[in-house]
Each structure stands twice: as structure tokens, then as C-alpha cells.
Amino acid sequence: MAGLNGNNRRRGRAGPGFTLMEVLVSLVVGTLIVGGVMGVLGASLHYRQRVLDKSADWPVLEAAAQQVLAEPEAYVGGDIPLPDLPGAPVVRAEWTRIELISGGLEQTEDLASRSLYRVDLVYRKSRLHLSLVKGADNGP
């Protein structure tokens, strides 16, 4: 028995089990693994919520786009009410006239009489971009 106690003292260990350093290293490694998994789960849940929000917003934006395309002059610089949809949403329309610069092309009478507009439809956090070309006689 005296030989066993002498061996334990020479190795620096009092008995079976883990040292404090081994426990600390395993805690750090475990924390890193759990933290990584939680980060992936959080990003996945955030992405899922964004997809759900977009899927709810896009039908509203598409309905507003149909109204703008049918009657663009009725919605210039204003909001687009959609009373037929549940909750009667209102879509904000932002109109921007785009100046055409001829890049080596001859500007004909037909091109000069038309205007290009960029229309941004905004509903909650979603945006839909449209481009409209309107003539001088039927412009917005």
C-alpha cells in the first residue's frame, strides 16, 4: 500500500478524477459549441420571420401595383388605399421622374415626348419598384 501512495504523490495527482484545468477547458469548449448552435438557431428564426413578413406584404404590394398600372395618374404623389383587402391597407407611392440622357442615340420626337418614372411602392418594411414610361398626352 505504501507504494501506491508514493506513486500518486510522484505523479502529482491525489486520486482518480479530473483536474481543475480539464474541467475548465471542457466548460469553455461546451460553451463555444452551445453558443454557436444558439447563434445558428437565432439567425434561422430571424430569417423565418422575415420570410413570413414578406409573404404577407407582397400580395398587398402587387394589388397596389395593379392599380398604379391601370390608372397611374390617379396615384401620383399619393397613397394607394386598398379597401377591398382585409384590414384596408394603405400603400405609400413614391414617384421619381428619371431624366433620360441620350448616350449616342438620336433623340427623336417620340422619345422627347415621353417620360420615365420610377415608382416605389412601400408597405410596412417591404418595397416594390416599378418603372413606367408615359407619353406627354397620358403622363402622370
N, C-alpha and C positions, 0 to 999 in steps of 0.2 A: 503494500500500500504506500509505503514511503516513496517508492519510485514513481508512482503516478502523480503524487503531489509535486514532486520535483520537476517532472516533465511539464506540468501545467504552468509552473512558475517560469520555467525557461522559455516557453512559447509566448508568454505574456497574456495568457487567457486564464480566466478564473474557472471556466466551465463551458458546457455546451450553450449555444445561443448566438445571437447576432451582436456585433459591436454597435456602438452608437453611430459610428460613421456609416456602416452598412444600412442602418435604419434611415438615416438622413438622406443618403443617396437614393434609396428606394422611394422615399416620400417625394423627393424632387422629381424623379423620373415619372412617378404616378401622377403628380400634379401637372406636369407638362403634357402627358397623354390626355388626361381629363380636360385640360384647358383647350387643347386642340380639337377634341371632339365637340366640346361646347361651342367653340367658335364656328365650326362647320354647321352645327345644328342651328345656331343663331342666324347665320347667313342664309341657310336654306329656308328658314321660316320667314325672314325678311323678303327674300325673293318670291316666295309663295304669296305673301300679302300683296306685293307689287303687281303680280300677275292677276290676282283676283280683282284689285282695284282697276287695272287696265281693262280687264274683260267686262267690267260693269260700265266703264266710261265710254268705250268705243262705240257701242250702239247709239248712244246719245250723240256723240260727235258725228257719226255717219248720218243720222237723221237731220242734224243741223246742216251738214254739207249738202244733202239733197235739197233742202230749202234754199240755200245760197245759190246752188247751181240753177234751180228753177226760176228764182227771182232775185238776182244779185242786187239790183238797185234798191230793193226793199230793206236790205240789211247793212247798207254801207255805214260804217262807223257806229253801229249799234249792237244791241244784244239780240239774240235769237231765242224767243220763247218757244218752248215745246209743250204746250198744254195737253196734248194727246198722250204724252208719255207719263208713266207713273211718277208722282212727285212733282210734275210740271217743272222740269229742269230748265234753266236758262243758260245758254252758251254765249260766251263773250266772243265777238268777232273783231279781230284787229286787222285793218286793211292798210296795205302799204303799196303805193304806186312805184313801180320799177321803171326807171328811165332806161330806155334801150339805146345802146351806143352801137352804131354800125361798125363792125370790125372788118372793113374791107368790102362789105356788101353795099350795093347801091340802095339807098333808102327810097323806095317807091312811094307813090301816093297812097297805096293801100296800107303799107307799113306805117306811114306817118299818121294815118287816121286812126290807128289802133293804140290801145294802152294795155300794158301788162300789169296785173295786180297780184300781189301775194296776200293771201288771206290765211290768217292763223285763227283757228277755232280753239278756244280754251274752255275746258270744263274740269273743275277741280284741279288735279295735278297733271291732266293729260292734254296733249296738244295734237291737232291735226292741221297739216299745212296743205293749202290748195294754191293753184296758180290759175288765174283767169285772164283771158285775152278778150277785151271788149272793144268794139268799134266806137267811133265818135258818136254815131247815132243811137247806140244802145248801151252806152257805158254806164258804170255805176256812179 
